[in-house]
């Protein structure tokens, strides 16, 4: 069972040299709140005040951050606009060319009086591609829409994973700060004990100096960790498209780390949901249609003219002209087009296999990292932390009674510090591995 760091002390420990009054140290787990829904009451108003109040609250909910990133991240916004642009292409490429109006005048008088021109000819022409070509162009553009939709989904999932990882980096920074602050308080207590023992001749002056050195080291750690929080906040704010200096609360704790899906289940989910796989499948459909269109190039296109003749001194009349291209005249050009489309289709099929292989490898890698982190978290929780805390308590009593020297006490303090930091790192590694696992699968994975 995880020991808990008192939340009420978080704000006090954010100062550079704050002395904690709590004597009990424990490590809490990071929060992995509901991913896809916005917390109740978090609704964007025109001034953005409600959203900012969420960021300024004592605890920072992950679901609110993910919702905010979905709405404000510029990469996601750009991807959405590319989808909107692509949706306008099918209507354009499948439409006929504009009709062409032409006027011809023969033997126009010098005064440009067209009523005395020998021949006035009004022409209206329309180009007509071979049947099926316009439909295929529209289908190609429709497949392009599916491709950019997949890229939009990919941008959303990548941003979501990056936001989660930055969130837990921030959580780790706060937890590390609590570790250093608690150890600093203990070092100050040990320094006081050493000074009292030195005053009555029960300790040497080096013990007092070592205690001061240890206290200074931990004060420095509190200072540098506080500064590092600013770096992590800047990274998270960047994903949210907020100012690097914008304030953020303390991340929530998360439930016990667990992966409830087998590798076989994750593999099936990946093949069905990974955006890159869907995008490459759409590219195959596009290139298949492109190949069909390239084969249509062997067929002629047409142009039809309707003419009206207005003649001076003679009978007026109509004319019709029908023309067609002759593709066989330069057949090698169209042969090259078919060869190009065939090669592109083969390349897209290879890209699909590569995307599948890469995705499944990423799933396996993230799953192994998550399982390793779970094992480490359990080991620290059940063994290392209790043993280190017990050793520190024993060393403290031993030093006070004179059976243990100050170096042994300092070593015990550093061991406790190290195991707590490693425990926090393992907990963070799990959350980041789980975010990578969701990224690799292409969807959120329930934890309950």
TIMILUM-532904 format. One record per residue (C-alpha): y, x, z; residue in one letter. Coordinates in nm, 2 decimals, decimal comma. Layout:
@y: Y x: X z: Z res: a
...
***
This chain:
@y: 0,00 x: 0,00 z: 0,00 res: x
@y: 0,34 x: 0,14 z: -0,09 res: x
@y: 0,58 x: 0,22 z: 0,19 res: x
@y: 0,92 x: 0,08 z: 0,14 res: x
@y: 1,26 x: 0,25 z: 0,13 res: x
@y: 1,51 x: 0,03 z: 0,31 res: x
@y: 1,72 x: -0,13 z: 0,04 res: x
@y: 2,01 x: -0,17 z: 0,27 res: x
@y: 2,06 x: 0,20 z: 0,29 res: x
@y: 2,09 x: 0,25 z: -0,09 res: x
@y: 2,46 x: 0,20 z: -0,11 res: x
@y: 2,52 x: 0,43 z: 0,18 res: x
@y: 2,31 x: 0,71 z: 0,04 res: x
@y: 2,50 x: 0,72 z: -0,29 res: x
@y: 2,77 x: 0,94 z: -0,14 res: x
@y: 2,75 x: 1,31 z: -0,17 res: x
@y: 2,70 x: 1,40 z: 0,19 res: x
@y: 2,60 x: 1,08 z: 0,36 res: x
@y: 2,39 x: 1,11 z: 0,68 res: x
@y: 2,11 x: 0,85 z: 0,68 res: x
@y: 2,03 x: 0,69 z: 1,02 res: x
@y: 1,69 x: 0,58 z: 0,92 res: x
@y: 1,40 x: 0,78 z: 1,05 res: x
@y: 1,13 x: 0,61 z: 0,83 res: x
@y: 1,08 x: 0,72 z: 0,47 res: x
@y: 0,88 x: 0,54 z: 0,22 res: x
@y: 0,86 x: 0,51 z: -0,16 res: x
@y: 0,90 x: 0,17 z: -0,33 res: x
@y: 0,76 x: 0,09 z: -0,67 res: x
@y: 0,99 x: 0,02 z: -0,97 res: x
@y: 1,04 x: -0,34 z: -1,08 res: x
@y: 0,90 x: -0,46 z: -1,40 res: x
@y: 1,04 x: -0,81 z: -1,41 res: x
@y: 0,98 x: -1,07 z: -1,67 res: x
@y: 1,07 x: -0,92 z: -2,01 res: x
@y: 1,15 x: -1,20 z: -2,25 res: x
@y: 1,35 x: -1,46 z: -2,06 res: x
@y: 1,70 x: -1,43 z: -1,93 res: x
@y: 1,74 x: -1,47 z: -1,55 res: x
@y: 1,86 x: -1,82 z: -1,45 res: x
@y: 2,23 x: -1,85 z: -1,45 res: x
@y: 2,29 x: -1,55 z: -1,68 res: x
@y: 2,48 x: -1,71 z: -1,96 res: x
@y: 2,74 x: -1,53 z: -2,17 res: x
@y: 3,09 x: -1,67 z: -2,15 res: x
@y: 3,38 x: -1,57 z: -2,38 res: x
@y: 3,51 x: -1,31 z: -2,14 res: x
@y: 3,17 x: -1,17 z: -2,06 res: x
@y: 3,24 x: -1,21 z: -1,69 res: x
@y: 2,90 x: -1,35 z: -1,59 res: x
@y: 2,72 x: -1,06 z: -1,77 res: x
@y: 2,94 x: -0,80 z: -1,59 res: x
@y: 2,87 x: -0,96 z: -1,25 res: x
@y: 2,50 x: -0,91 z: -1,32 res: x
@y: 2,55 x: -0,54 z: -1,38 res: x
@y: 2,77 x: -0,51 z: -1,07 res: x
@y: 2,52 x: -0,69 z: -0,84 res: x
@y: 2,33 x: -0,49 z: -0,57 res: x
@y: 2,01 x: -0,50 z: -0,77 res: x
@y: 1,99 x: -0,47 z: -1,15 res: x
@y: 1,73 x: -0,71 z: -1,31 res: x
@y: 1,54 x: -0,57 z: -1,60 res: x
@y: 1,52 x: -0,90 z: -1,78 res: x
@y: 1,90 x: -0,93 z: -1,79 res: x
@y: 1,93 x: -0,58 z: -1,93 res: x
@y: 1,67 x: -0,66 z: -2,21 res: x
@y: 1,85 x: -0,98 z: -2,30 res: x
@y: 2,19 x: -0,80 z: -2,31 res: x
@y: 2,04 x: -0,52 z: -2,52 res: x
@y: 1,90 x: -0,78 z: -2,77 res: x
@y: 2,24 x: -0,93 z: -2,81 res: x
@y: 2,46 x: -0,63 z: -2,81 res: x
@y: 2,27 x: -0,32 z: -2,93 res: x
@y: 2,44 x: -0,22 z: -3,26 res: x
@y: 2,11 x: -0,10 z: -3,41 res: x
@y: 1,96 x: -0,44 z: -3,37 res: x
@y: 2,28 x: -0,60 z: -3,50 res: x
@y: 2,28 x: -0,38 z: -3,81 res: x
@y: 1,91 x: -0,47 z: -3,87 res: x
@y: 1,99 x: -0,84 z: -3,85 res: x
@y: 2,28 x: -0,81 z: -4,09 res: x
@y: 2,05 x: -0,62 z: -4,34 res: x
@y: 1,81 x: -0,91 z: -4,32 res: x
@y: 2,10 x: -1,15 z: -4,39 res: x
@y: 2,20 x: -0,94 z: -4,69 res: x
@y: 1,84 x: -0,92 z: -4,83 res: x
@y: 1,81 x: -1,30 z: -4,81 res: x
@y: 2,08 x: -1,33 z: -5,07 res: x
@y: 1,90 x: -1,12 z: -5,32 res: x
@y: 1,63 x: -1,35 z: -5,45 res: x
@y: 1,88 x: -1,61 z: -5,59 res: x
@y: 2,07 x: -1,33 z: -5,76 res: x
@y: 1,78 x: -1,14 z: -5,93 res: x
@y: 1,60 x: -1,46 z: -6,04 res: x
@y: 1,90 x: -1,62 z: -6,21 res: x
@y: 1,98 x: -1,61 z: -6,58 res: x
@y: 2,25 x: -1,39 z: -6,71 res: x
@y: 2,59 x: -1,56 z: -6,76 res: x
@y: 2,63 x: -1,74 z: -7,09 res: x
@y: 2,85 x: -1,56 z: -7,34 res: x
@y: 3,13 x: -1,73 z: -7,54 res: x
@y: 3,25 x: -1,55 z: -7,85 res: x
@y: 3,53 x: -1,63 z: -8,10 res: x
@y: 3,54 x: -1,49 z: -8,45 res: x
@y: 3,82 x: -1,54 z: -8,70 res: x
@y: 3,81 x: -1,43 z: -9,06 res: x
@y: 4,12 x: -1,37 z: -9,27 res: x
@y: 4,37 x: -1,47 z: -9,00 res: x
@y: 4,72 x: -1,51 z: -9,13 res: x
@y: 4,99 x: -1,26 z: -9,03 res: x
@y: 5,16 x: -1,53 z: -8,83 res: x
@y: 4,83 x: -1,58 z: -8,63 res: x
@y: 4,83 x: -1,95 z: -8,72 res: x
@y: 4,46 x: -2,01 z: -8,66 res: x
@y: 4,48 x: -2,35 z: -8,83 res: x
@y: 4,51 x: -2,16 z: -9,16 res: x
@y: 4,23 x: -1,91 z: -9,09 res: x
@y: 3,96 x: -1,91 z: -9,35 res: x
@y: 3,69 x: -1,92 z: -9,09 res: x
@y: 3,70 x: -1,99 z: -8,72 res: x
@y: 3,37 x: -1,94 z: -8,55 res: x
@y: 3,30 x: -2,04 z: -8,19 res: x
@y: 2,97 x: -1,90 z: -8,05 res: x
@y: 2,79 x: -1,97 z: -7,72 res: x
@y: 2,49 x: -1,74 z: -7,65 res: x
@y: 2,23 x: -1,72 z: -7,37 res: x
@y: 1,98 x: -1,44 z: -7,29 res: x
@y: 1,64 x: -1,57 z: -7,20 res: x
@y: 1,39 x: -1,33 z: -7,04 res: x
@y: 1,02 x: -1,37 z: -7,13 res: x
@y: 0,87 x: -1,65 z: -6,91 res: x
@y: 0,76 x: -1,53 z: -6,57 res: x
@y: 0,99 x: -1,23 z: -6,55 res: x
@y: 1,26 x: -1,40 z: -6,35 res: x
@y: 1,00 x: -1,55 z: -6,11 res: x
@y: 0,85 x: -1,20 z: -6,05 res: x
@y: 1,20 x: -1,05 z: -5,98 res: x
@y: 1,26 x: -1,33 z: -5,73 res: x
@y: 0,92 x: -1,26 z: -5,56 res: x
@y: 1,00 x: -0,89 z: -5,54 res: x
@y: 1,33 x: -0,97 z: -5,37 res: x
@y: 1,15 x: -1,21 z: -5,13 res: x
@y: 0,90 x: -0,93 z: -5,03 res: x
@y: 1,20 x: -0,70 z: -4,97 res: x
@y: 1,33 x: -0,96 z: -4,72 res: x
@y: 0,99 x: -0,94 z: -4,54 res: x
@y: 1,03 x: -0,56 z: -4,53 res: x
@y: 1,37 x: -0,56 z: -4,37 res: x
@y: 1,26 x: -0,83 z: -4,13 res: x
@y: 0,99 x: -0,60 z: -4,02 res: x
@y: 1,25 x: -0,32 z: -3,98 res: x
@y: 1,46 x: -0,56 z: -3,77 res: x
@y: 1,16 x: -0,63 z: -3,55 res: x
@y: 1,09 x: -0,26 z: -3,53 res: x
@y: 1,45 x: -0,19 z: -3,42 res: x
@y: 1,42 x: -0,46 z: -3,15 res: x
@y: 1,09 x: -0,32 z: -3,01 res: x
@y: 1,21 x: 0,04 z: -3,02 res: x
@y: 1,54 x: -0,06 z: -2,84 res: x
@y: 1,34 x: -0,26 z: -2,59 res: x
@y: 1,11 x: 0,03 z: -2,50 res: x
@y: 1,40 x: 0,27 z: -2,48 res: x
@y: 1,59 x: 0,04 z: -2,25 res: x
@y: 1,29 x: 0,00 z: -2,02 res: x
@y: 1,24 x: 0,38 z: -2,01 res: x
@y: 1,61 x: 0,44 z: -1,93 res: x
@y: 1,59 x: 0,17 z: -1,67 res: x
@y: 1,31 x: 0,34 z: -1,49 res: x
@y: 1,48 x: 0,68 z: -1,53 res: x
@y: 1,77 x: 0,52 z: -1,33 res: x
@y: 1,52 x: 0,39 z: -1,08 res: x
@y: 1,37 x: 0,73 z: -1,04 res: x
@y: 1,71 x: 0,88 z: -0,99 res: x
@y: 1,79 x: 0,64 z: -0,71 res: x
@y: 1,46 x: 0,70 z: -0,54 res: x
@y: 1,49 x: 1,08 z: -0,56 res: x
@y: 1,83 x: 1,05 z: -0,40 res: x
@y: 1,68 x: 0,86 z: -0,11 res: x
@y: 1,41 x: 1,13 z: -0,07 res: x
@y: 1,67 x: 1,41 z: -0,06 res: x
@y: 1,89 x: 1,21 z: 0,18 res: x
@y: 1,61 x: 1,14 z: 0,41 res: x
@y: 1,49 x: 1,50 z: 0,40 res: x
@y: 1,85 x: 1,62 z: 0,46 res: x
@y: 1,86 x: 1,40 z: 0,78 res: x
@y: 1,53 x: 1,55 z: 0,90 res: x
@y: 1,66 x: 1,90 z: 0,82 res: x
@y: 1,97 x: 1,83 z: 1,03 res: x
@y: 1,75 x: 1,71 z: 1,32 res: x
@y: 1,54 x: 2,03 z: 1,29 res: x
@y: 1,85 x: 2,24 z: 1,29 res: x
@y: 1,97 x: 2,07 z: 1,61 res: x
@y: 1,63 x: 2,14 z: 1,77 res: x
@y: 1,63 x: 2,50 z: 1,67 res: x
@y: 1,99 x: 2,55 z: 1,81 res: x
@y: 1,89 x: 2,39 z: 2,14 res: x
@y: 1,58 x: 2,61 z: 2,16 res: x
@y: 1,78 x: 2,92 z: 2,07 res: x
@y: 2,04 x: 2,83 z: 2,34 res: x
@y: 1,76 x: 2,85 z: 2,61 res: x
@y: 1,59 x: 3,15 z: 2,46 res: x
@y: 1,29 x: 2,96 z: 2,32 res: x
@y: 1,37 x: 3,04 z: 1,95 res: x
@y: 1,51 x: 3,33 z: 1,75 res: x
@y: 1,83 x: 3,34 z: 1,56 res: x
@y: 1,65 x: 3,35 z: 1,22 res: x
@y: 1,51 x: 3,01 z: 1,30 res: x
@y: 1,87 x: 2,87 z: 1,34 res: x
@y: 1,97 x: 3,04 z: 1,01 res: x
@y: 1,66 x: 2,91 z: 0,83 res: x
@y: 1,74 x: 2,56 z: 0,94 res: x
@y: 2,10 x: 2,59 z: 0,81 res: x
@y: 1,97 x: 2,73 z: 0,48 res: x
@y: 1,72 x: 2,44 z: 0,45 res: x
@y: 2,00 x: 2,19 z: 0,53 res: x
@y: 2,23 x: 2,34 z: 0,27 res: x
@y: 1,96 x: 2,32 z: 0,01 res: x
@y: 1,91 x: 1,95 z: 0,07 res: x
@y: 2,28 x: 1,88 z: 0,07 res: x
@y: 2,30 x: 2,05 z: -0,27 res: x
@y: 2,01 x: 1,84 z: -0,39 res: x
@y: 2,18 x: 1,52 z: -0,28 res: x
@y: 2,50 x: 1,63 z: -0,46 res: x
@y: 2,33 x: 1,72 z: -0,79 res: x
@y: 2,11 x: 1,41 z: -0,78 res: x
@y: 2,42 x: 1,19 z: -0,74 res: x
@y: 2,58 x: 1,36 z: -1,04 res: x
@y: 2,26 x: 1,32 z: -1,24 res: x
@y: 2,27 x: 0,95 z: -1,19 res: x
@y: 2,59 x: 0,94 z: -1,39 res: x
@y: 2,40 x: 1,10 z: -1,69 res: x
@y: 2,12 x: 0,84 z: -1,66 res: x
@y: 2,37 x: 0,56 z: -1,64 res: x
@y: 2,54 x: 0,68 z: -1,95 res: x
@y: 2,21 x: 0,68 z: -2,15 res: x
@y: 2,13 x: 0,33 z: -2,04 res: x
@y: 2,49 x: 0,20 z: -2,11 res: x
@y: 2,46 x: 0,36 z: -2,45 res: x
@y: 2,16 x: 0,14 z: -2,53 res: x
@y: 2,36 x: -0,16 z: -2,41 res: x
@y: 2,67 x: -0,07 z: -2,61 res: x
@y: 2,87 x: -0,03 z: -2,30 res: x
@y: 3,11 x: 0,24 z: -2,18 res: x
@y: 2,93 x: 0,55 z: -2,05 res: x
@y: 3,12 x: 0,51 z: -1,72 res: x
@y: 3,04 x: 0,14 z: -1,68 res: x
@y: 2,89 x: 0,07 z: -1,34 res: x
@y: 2,52 x: -0,04 z: -1,30 res: x
@y: 2,34 x: -0,16 z: -0,99 res: x
@y: 2,01 x: -0,04 z: -0,85 res: x
@y: 1,70 x: -0,12 z: -1,05 res: x
@y: 1,45 x: -0,37 z: -0,91 res: x
@y: 1,11 x: -0,26 z: -0,78 res: x
@y: 0,80 x: -0,34 z: -0,98 res: x
@y: 0,46 x: -0,48 z: -0,91 res: x
@y: 0,16 x: -0,25 z: -0,86 res: x
@y: 0,08 x: -0,05 z: -1,18 res: x
@y: -0,20 x: -0,20 z: -1,37 res: x
@y: -0,32 x: -0,22 z: -1,73 res: x
@y: -0,51 x: -0,54 z: -1,79 res: x
@y: -0,61 x: -0,49 z: -2,16 res: x
@y: -0,90 x: -0,29 z: -2,29 res: x
@y: -0,86 x: -0,05 z: -2,58 res: x
@y: -1,04 x: -0,29 z: -2,81 res: x
@y: -0,80 x: -0,57 z: -2,72 res: x
@y: -0,50 x: -0,34 z: -2,76 res: x
@y: -0,63 x: -0,23 z: -3,10 res: x
@y: -0,66 x: -0,58 z: -3,23 res: x
@y: -0,31 x: -0,67 z: -3,10 res: x
@y: -0,17 x: -0,36 z: -3,27 res: x
@y: -0,32 x: -0,44 z: -3,61 res: x
@y: -0,17 x: -0,79 z: -3,59 res: x
@y: 0,17 x: -0,72 z: -3,43 res: x
@y: 0,29 x: -0,37 z: -3,50 res: x
@y: 0,60 x: -0,41 z: -3,72 res: x
@y: 0,54 x: -0,09 z: -3,92 res: x
@y: 0,20 x: -0,23 z: -4,03 res: x
@y: 0,35 x: -0,56 z: -4,13 res: x
@y: 0,63 x: -0,38 z: -4,31 res: x
@y: 0,38 x: -0,17 z: -4,51 res: x
@y: 0,18 x: -0,48 z: -4,59 res: x
@y: 0,49 x: -0,64 z: -4,73 res: x
@y: 0,56 x: -0,32 z: -4,93 res: x
@y: 0,22 x: -0,35 z: -5,09 res: x
@y: 0,29 x: -0,71 z: -5,18 res: x
@y: 0,62 x: -0,60 z: -5,33 res: x
@y: 0,47 x: -0,32 z: -5,53 res: x
@y: 0,19 x: -0,54 z: -5,65 res: x
@y: 0,45 x: -0,78 z: -5,79 res: x
@y: 0,65 x: -0,49 z: -5,93 res: x
@y: 0,34 x: -0,38 z: -6,12 res: x
@y: 0,29 x: -0,73 z: -6,26 res: x
@y: 0,66 x: -0,72 z: -6,37 res: x
@y: 0,62 x: -0,38 z: -6,54 res: x
@y: 0,33 x: -0,52 z: -6,74 res: x
@y: 0,55 x: -0,81 z: -6,85 res: x
@y: 0,79 x: -0,55 z: -7,00 res: x
@y: 0,56 x: -0,54 z: -7,30 res: x
@y: 0,67 x: -0,89 z: -7,39 res: x
@y: 1,00 x: -0,96 z: -7,57 res: x
@y: 1,31 x: -1,10 z: -7,43 res: x
@y: 1,52 x: -1,35 z: -7,63 res: x
@y: 1,87 x: -1,45 z: -7,70 res: x
@y: 1,99 x: -1,78 z: -7,85 res: x
@y: 2,33 x: -1,84 z: -8,02 res: x
@y: 2,48 x: -2,18 z: -8,10 res: x
@y: 2,78 x: -2,15 z: -8,34 res: x
@y: 3,05 x: -2,39 z: -8,45 res: x
@y: 3,22 x: -2,32 z: -8,79 res: x
@y: 3,58 x: -2,44 z: -8,84 res: x
@y: 3,67 x: -2,37 z: -9,20 res: x
@y: 4,00 x: -2,41 z: -9,39 res: x
@y: 3,96 x: -2,61 z: -9,71 res: x
@y: 3,59 x: -2,63 z: -9,67 res: x
@y: 3,34 x: -2,84 z: -9,47 res: x
@y: 3,29 x: -2,75 z: -9,11 res: x
@y: 2,94 x: -2,69 z: -8,97 res: x
@y: 2,70 x: -2,55 z: -8,71 res: x
@y: 2,48 x: -2,25 z: -8,69 res: x
@y: 2,19 x: -2,14 z: -8,47 res: x
@y: 2,08 x: -1,78 z: -8,42 res: x
@y: 1,76 x: -1,67 z: -8,24 res: x
@y: 1,68 x: -1,31 z: -8,16 res: x
@y: 1,41 x: -1,12 z: -7,98 res: x
@y: 1,36 x: -0,76 z: -7,86 res: x
@y: 1,08 x: -0,55 z: -8,00 res: x
@y: 0,92 x: -0,37 z: -7,70 res: x
@y: 0,65 x: -0,21 z: -7,90 res: x
@y: 0,91 x: 0,01 z: -8,08 res: x
@y: 0,93 x: 0,24 z: -7,77 res: x
@y: 0,60 x: 0,15 z: -7,60 res: x
@y: 0,58 x: 0,49 z: -7,42 res: x
@y: 0,88 x: 0,38 z: -7,20 res: x
@y: 0,69 x: 0,08 z: -7,08 res: x
@y: 0,37 x: 0,28 z: -7,03 res: x
@y: 0,57 x: 0,51 z: -6,80 res: x
@y: 0,70 x: 0,20 z: -6,61 res: x
@y: 0,34 x: 0,08 z: -6,55 res: x
@y: 0,23 x: 0,42 z: -6,44 res: x
@y: 0,52 x: 0,45 z: -6,20 res: x
@y: 0,45 x: 0,10 z: -6,05 res: x
@y: 0,08 x: 0,19 z: -6,02 res: x
@y: 0,16 x: 0,51 z: -5,83 res: x
@y: 0,41 x: 0,34 z: -5,60 res: x
@y: 0,14 x: 0,07 z: -5,52 res: x
@y: -0,11 x: 0,34 z: -5,44 res: x
@y: 0,15 x: 0,52 z: -5,22 res: x
@y: 0,22 x: 0,20 z: -5,03 res: x
@y: -0,15 x: 0,15 z: -4,96 res: x
@y: -0,17 x: 0,51 z: -4,83 res: x
@y: 0,14 x: 0,44 z: -4,61 res: x
@y: -0,03 x: 0,13 z: -4,47 res: x
@y: -0,34 x: 0,34 z: -4,37 res: x
@y: -0,11 x: 0,60 z: -4,22 res: x
@y: 0,08 x: 0,34 z: -4,02 res: x
@y: -0,25 x: 0,20 z: -3,89 res: x
@y: -0,38 x: 0,54 z: -3,79 res: x
@y: -0,06 x: 0,64 z: -3,63 res: x
@y: -0,02 x: 0,31 z: -3,44 res: x
@y: -0,38 x: 0,33 z: -3,30 res: x
@y: -0,33 x: 0,69 z: -3,20 res: x
@y: -0,01 x: 0,60 z: -3,02 res: x
@y: -0,19 x: 0,31 z: -2,84 res: x
@y: -0,46 x: 0,54 z: -2,72 res: x
@y: -0,21 x: 0,81 z: -2,61 res: x
@y: 0,00 x: 0,56 z: -2,41 res: x
@y: -0,30 x: 0,40 z: -2,26 res: x
@y: -0,43 x: 0,74 z: -2,13 res: x
@y: -0,09 x: 0,83 z: -1,99 res: x
@y: -0,07 x: 0,49 z: -1,81 res: x
@y: -0,42 x: 0,53 z: -1,67 res: x
@y: -0,35 x: 0,88 z: -1,56 res: x
@y: -0,03 x: 0,77 z: -1,38 res: x
@y: -0,22 x: 0,49 z: -1,21 res: x
@y: -0,47 x: 0,74 z: -1,07 res: x
@y: -0,19 x: 0,97 z: -0,95 res: x
@y: 0,00 x: 0,68 z: -0,79 res: x
@y: -0,31 x: 0,57 z: -0,60 res: x
@y: -0,39 x: 0,92 z: -0,50 res: x
@y: -0,04 x: 0,98 z: -0,36 res: x
@y: -0,03 x: 0,64 z: -0,19 res: x
@y: -0,38 x: 0,66 z: -0,03 res: x
@y: -0,41 x: 1,03 z: 0,05 res: x
@y: -0,13 x: 1,27 z: -0,01 res: x
@y: 0,16 x: 1,09 z: 0,14 res: x
@y: -0,02 x: 0,98 z: 0,47 res: x
@y: -0,16 x: 1,33 z: 0,51 res: x
@y: 0,18 x: 1,50 z: 0,44 res: x
@y: 0,36 x: 1,27 z: 0,68 res: x
@y: 0,10 x: 1,33 z: 0,95 res: x
@y: 0,12 x: 1,71 z: 0,90 res: x
@y: 0,50 x: 1,69 z: 0,93 res: x
@y: 0,49 x: 1,49 z: 1,25 res: x
@y: 0,23 x: 1,73 z: 1,40 res: x
@y: 0,44 x: 2,03 z: 1,30 res: x
@y: 0,75 x: 1,88 z: 1,45 res: x
@y: 0,58 x: 1,82 z: 1,79 res: x
@y: 0,42 x: 2,17 z: 1,76 res: x
@y: 0,76 x: 2,33 z: 1,71 res: x
@y: 0,91 x: 2,15 z: 2,00 res: x
@y: 0,63 x: 2,26 z: 2,23 res: x
@y: 0,63 x: 2,62 z: 2,09 res: x
@y: 0,28 x: 2,61 z: 1,93 res: x
@y: 0,42 x: 2,62 z: 1,57 res: x
@y: 0,69 x: 2,84 z: 1,43 res: x
@y: 0,99 x: 2,72 z: 1,23 res: x
@y: 0,85 x: 2,84 z: 0,90 res: x
@y: 0,55 x: 2,61 z: 0,94 res: x
@y: 0,78 x: 2,33 z: 1,02 res: x
@y: 0,99 x: 2,40 z: 0,71 res: x
@y: 0,68 x: 2,42 z: 0,49 res: x
@y: 0,57 x: 2,08 z: 0,62 res: x
@y: 0,91 x: 1,93 z: 0,54 res: x
@y: 0,90 x: 2,06 z: 0,19 res: x
@y: 0,55 x: 1,94 z: 0,13 res: x
@y: 0,65 x: 1,59 z: 0,23 res: x
@y: 0,95 x: 1,61 z: 0,00 res: x
@y: 0,73 x: 1,73 z: -0,29 res: x
@y: 0,46 x: 1,46 z: -0,25 res: x
@y: 0,72 x: 1,19 z: -0,24 res: x
@y: 0,90 x: 1,32 z: -0,55 res: x
@y: 0,57 x: 1,35 z: -0,73 res: x
@y: 0,48 x: 1,00 z: -0,63 res: x
@y: 0,80 x: 0,87 z: -0,77 res: x
@y: 0,75 x: 1,07 z: -1,09 res: x
@y: 0,40 x: 0,92 z: -1,13 res: x
@y: 0,53 x: 0,57 z: -1,07 res: x
@y: 0,80 x: 0,63 z: -1,33 res: x
@y: 0,56 x: 0,79 z: -1,57 res: x
@y: 0,35 x: 0,48 z: -1,56 res: x
@y: 0,64 x: 0,25 z: -1,64 res: x
@y: 0,75 x: 0,46 z: -1,93 res: x
@y: 0,39 x: 0,49 z: -2,06 res: x
@y: 0,36 x: 0,11 z: -2,03 res: x
@y: 0,68 x: 0,07 z: -2,23 res: x
@y: 0,54 x: 0,31 z: -2,49 res: x
@y: 0,22 x: 0,11 z: -2,50 res: x
@y: 0,41 x: -0,21 z: -2,56 res: x
@y: 0,61 x: -0,03 z: -2,83 res: x
@y: 0,28 x: 0,09 z: -2,99 res: x
@y: 0,12 x: -0,26 z: -2,98 res: x
@y: 0,44 x: -0,43 z: -3,10 res: x
@y: 0,47 x: -0,69 z: -2,83 res: x
@y: 0,52 x: -0,74 z: -2,46 res: x
@y: 0,20 x: -0,71 z: -2,25 res: x
@y: 0,17 x: -0,93 z: -1,93 res: x
@y: 0,12 x: -0,75 z: -1,60 res: x
@y: -0,02 x: -1,05 z: -1,41 res: x
***
